[in-house]
């Protein structure tokens, strides 16, 4: 979607959004701290099978980000 210029709500677990997130202001990035000790500059922590940082992002947070994005786009055009 981002490659086609479409607004995107991007959800990240242990990956580093600075390196792989969609570029531009039309996108919202949701990410929580990694409690397993994973650091973006180090290797992927394979001892974190449950990926609690990804599970910490709630449906409500994603819905709110999408609704905010949709509301801002409707006031532009």
C-alpha positions in Angstrom: 0.0 0.0 0.0 2.8 2.4 0.9 4.6 1.8 -2.4 1.4 2.8 -4.2 1.1 6.0 -2.1 -1.8 4.8 0.0 -2.0 5.7 3.7 -0.9 2.9 5.9 -1.1 1.9 9.5 2.1 -0.1 10.0 2.3 -2.5 13.0 5.8 -3.6 14.2 6.9 -6.1 16.7 10.7 -6.7 17.1 11.7 -5.3 13.7 13.1 -1.8 13.5 10.6 0.7 11.9 13.4 3.2 11.4 14.9 0.7 8.8 11.7 -0.8 7.3 8.7 1.5 7.9 6.8 3.1 5.1 8.3 6.6 4.3 6.2 9.7 4.3 3.6 11.6 6.4 0.6 9.6 5.2 1.6 6.6 7.4 1.2 5.8 11.1 3.7 3.4 12.8 2.7 1.5 15.9 5.4 -0.1 17.9 5.8 -1.0 21.6 9.1 -1.5 23.5 10.5 -5.0 23.4 10.5 -6.3 26.9 12.6 -9.3 25.9 15.7 -7.2 25.6 15.9 -7.2 21.8 17.7 -4.2 20.4 17.2 -3.0 16.8 21.0 -2.7 16.2 21.6 -6.3 17.3 20.4 -9.6 15.8 16.8 -10.8 16.1 16.2 -12.4 19.5 15.1 -15.9 18.7 14.4 -16.5 22.4 11.2 -14.5 22.3 8.7 -16.8 20.7 5.6 -15.0 21.9 6.7 -11.5 20.6 5.0 -9.6 23.5 5.9 -6.3 21.9 3.6 -7.1 19.0 0.9 -8.4 21.2 1.0 -5.3 23.3 -0.5 -3.3 20.4 -4.2 -3.4 20.9 -7.0 -3.5 18.4 -8.2 -0.3 19.8 -4.9 1.4 19.1 -4.9 0.2 15.5 -8.6 1.2 15.0 -7.9 4.7 16.5 -4.9 5.2 14.2 -7.0 4.2 11.2 -9.9 6.4 12.2 -7.6 9.4 12.8 -6.0 8.8 9.4 -9.4 8.5 7.7 -10.7 11.6 9.4 -7.7 13.7 8.4 -8.0 12.6 4.8 -11.7 13.5 4.6 -11.0 17.1 5.7 -8.3 17.5 3.1 -10.4 16.8 0.0 
